[in-house]
């Protein structure tokens, strides 16, 4: 099994009456680093911690981290503020999309610097030519987009189970109306999230409807059991914002690097072929519709196809960059 290590990365985001904040990162190193060197920097979705990318069952076939290290990639998973072993402020409504994006960007910069100078994984030596690809699932994909728009840190990004369509069926007609003016809805997002969720760090209660979000009848029962260890309370403000129509449409339109969009054919993103339209500035957008898969792609039999397709795509886009 692939070995991993944990790191704590301080960030400059400050909140009233809170100690200095940090991001928790888990890092997996391949036994043999493939060329050119690539690190996948992964962000989990709403209600998930870092274990989403390392689902533990009776084999490694559900673990994104282990499958991708076996293919020669370094894998890093960051936990958002308020999630897992990252700092958990008392007021979850203070964790806005802007603050989480800032913290994730700073943590990404720190871990990339440590990989490139050789201090994080000394067995691999310095990796000055290392390229990063941002990977996000669901709400984590939303943050991968906002981070790339703000900081341009990655050579490419992978957007899994997310679209800027949002989830209009879960929000009020008033929110849909406000969403037509991005500045209006963004100014009200905290108040609107409080009205929807009320509690700090709200939990998705177990129910057939909630379970179908993660799996569904075609999900492998071993994966369904494994994902239980990844489930955590929601970050209410970004969870609400991810439901808003055209949530990060302005940021998606600023992404200029190659984009891989992966959705299940039974996902919750709306019509799959409409998703790429948000990335108007990218010259290289790939859509992959994973057969037989719902929203949590790693739980389904076709996950091996997704892992291999992502590996091949990542190598191709990085090789093209090196040719320029």
N, C-alpha and C positions, 0 to 999 in steps of 0.2 A: 504494500500500500504506500502511496505517496506520503511523504512527511510534510508537515507544515509547521509554521511558527506564528506566534502572535506578536503584534507590536502595538504600542499606544502612541498616538501622534497628536501632540498638542495643536490646538487651533486658536485663532485670535478672536473668534466670535465671543462677544461678551453679553451677559444677561444680568439684570439687576438681582442682587442678593445671591448670585451663584458663584461658586468657585471656578477657576479656569477650566475650560472644557477641553475634552479630547475625543478623538475618533479611534475606535478599535479596528485594527486591520489584521486579517489572516492571510498568510502568504504561503503558497505552495511552489516548490522548485522541481523542475523536471530532472529525472536521472540523467538525461542527455538533452541539452538545450539545442533546439533546431536552429538553423540559419535561414534567414536573418533573425536575430533575436527579437522576440515580441512578448510583451506582457499584456495580459487581459485584466483590466481594472473593472471590477464588477460591483454593481450596486443592487441590493435586493429590493423587492417591491413592497407595497403596503402590507402590514401585518406579517412580515417575514424578517428574520434576522439572517446573519451570514450563512447559517446552515442550509439555507435554500440552495446554495451552490455546492453543497457537499452532503447530499442526502445519503444517509447510512442505511444500507439494507444488507442482504446476505452476499452481495457482490458490489463492485464499483460502478455498475452500469448506470446508476441513477445520479452519480456525482459528476457534475459539470467540471469541478476543479480537478478531479482525478483523471477524468477522460481527456481533458485538455493538456494536463501535464504529461500524460502518456504520449501525447502527440508533439511534445517538445516545447510547449509554452510555459512561461511563468504565469501564475494566476494569483491575483490579489483581490480579496473581497473586503470592502469597507462597510462598516455598519454606520448608518446615519446617526446623528445626534438623537438621543432618546430611544435608541434601539440597542438591544444586546449589551455588550460590554462597553459601548460608548457612553459618554456622560448622559445622564437622564435629568434634565432640569425639572423642577417642580411644576412649572407651567408649560404644559405641552403646546399650548396655543401660541407660545413665544417662538416655536420652531416653525418659522415661515419658510416658504420655498427659497427665498433669497438667502436666509441664514444657513439653511442646509446646503445649498449650492456652494456658498462661500467655504463652509467647513470641509465639504468633500473635495473642493478644488485645492485647498491648502494641504489636506492629507494626501491627495494624489501627487502634488508637487513634491512633498517630502519623501514619499516612498519611491518615486521615480528617481529622485536625486540619489537616494541610498542604493538603489539598484545600479545606477550608472557608475557610481564611484566604487562599487564593490563591497560596501560596508553592510548591506542587508543580507546578501547571500554570498558570503566570501568564497564558497565552494565553486561558484560560477565565475569568480573574478570580476573585475570592472567591465561594465557593458556600456561604453560611451555611445554606441550606435543603437542602443535599445529603442524600439518604437513601442508606443502604447496604443491599445485599442480599448475604448470605453464600451462596457457591456452593461446594459440595464434591463431588468425585467419589470414590466408593469409600471408602478410609480417610480421604481428605480430607473426605468428607461426615460421617464419624464425628467428626472434629475440628470441623467447622462446628457440629454439634449440641452438643458439649461446650462450645465457646466461647460459643454463644448462651445455654446454660443458666447458664454462670458469669458472663457479663458483659452479656448483653442488648444487644449492640452494634448489631444489624441490625434493620431494619424488617421483614424477611422472610428466609427461608432457602430454598435450593434444595438438595435431597438427590438426587444422581445415583448410581445403581448401588450402593445401600447399603440394608441393613435391619438392624434390631436382632436379627434371627434369627441372625446370625453365619453361620459355615460349620461346623456341627456334624459334617459328614462328614469334616472335616480334623483334628479334635481327638479326644483319647482319651475313653473313657467316664468316667474319673475327672474330667476337666475339665468334662464335661457335668454330672456330679453336683455338683461344686463351684459351678458357675454358678448353681445354684438359690439360693445364698446370695451375693449380689453382694459383700459384704464379704470373704468367704472367698477368692473367686477373685481379687479385686483385691489382696489381701495377698500372693498367690503369683504374680502375673502375671510379674514379672521372672524368677524362678527357672524358671517353666514355659516362658517364651520362650527362656531359655538352653538348656534341655533340647531344645527343638524345633529351634533354629537353630544353636546352638553357636558359630558364627563371629560376629565383629563385621561389621556391614553385609553380611549375606548377600545373595547374588545369585540371582535366578531364572534358572536355566540355560536357554538356548534348547532347546526341545523342542516337539513337536506339542501336548502338553498345555499347556505354558506359553504358547505362541503363541495357543492358543484362548482363553485368559483375556482377551487384549487384542483379538483380532479374531475369527477363525473364517472359515469358507468363504465367507460372504456379505460380508465386509469388502472395501472397495475396496482393491486392491493398492497404490495410491498412498498411501493413509492408512496401510496396514500398514508401508510403507517409511518414511514420515514419523515414525511413532511410535518408531522405533528411536532417534532422537536424544533422546527424552524418557525413555528407560529408565535407571534408576539402581538401586543396591542398596537393599534394604529397611531400614526401621527396625524391628528385630525385636520390640521390646516392643509397640508399637501394632499391628504386623502380626498378632502372636499374639492380642492382645486383640480385634481386629476379627473374629476367627474364633469367639470365645466366644459361646455363646447368651446373648441378652439383654445383650450387651456394654455399650451405653450406653442401655439401656432406662430407667433412672432419670432420665438427663439429657433424653432425648427427651420424657418425660412432663412436663418442666418448661418446654418450649418453648411460649410463648403466642402468638407471631407467626404470620402465614400461612406455610404450608409447601408448596412445590412438590416432589413426588416424581417423578423421572423414571427409568424403568427400561426396558431393552430387553426385547422379548418373548422373547429367548433369553439373558437376563441370568443372574446367579448369586445372586439375592437371595431365592430361594424364590418362593412364589405372590405375584405382584404385588399382588393386592388385599388381602393380609394386611399389607402394609407400613404403610399409614396408621394402623393401630390403635395404634402406639406413641406417637403424638402426641396424647395424650388431653386436653391443656390448650389446644391450638390450636382456635380456632373456624373456621379456614379452611384445609383440607387438600385439595390437588389432586393427583390421581394421573394421570400421563401414561405410557402404555405405548407406547414407540417401536417402530413396526412394523419387522420384519426386522433388529433390532439386537441385538448381543451386549452385552458388558460395557463396552467402550470405545465409547461412543455416537457419537463424532465420526467414526468410520471408515466409517459405513454410509450408504447412499443417502438414508435418511430423516433425516439430520442437519439438513437445511434446515428440515424441519418442526419439529424440536426447537428450533432457534434461534428461529424465528418464534413458536412457542408460548411459549417462555420470555420473549421480548421483550414479547409481548402481556400475559402474566400479570404481569410485573414492573410494567408501566405501570398496570395495573388496580389492583393491591394498593396501590401508592404513591398513586394518585389517591384511592382510598378513604380512606387515612390522612389525606390533606390535607383531605378533606371533614369529618372528625370535629372 
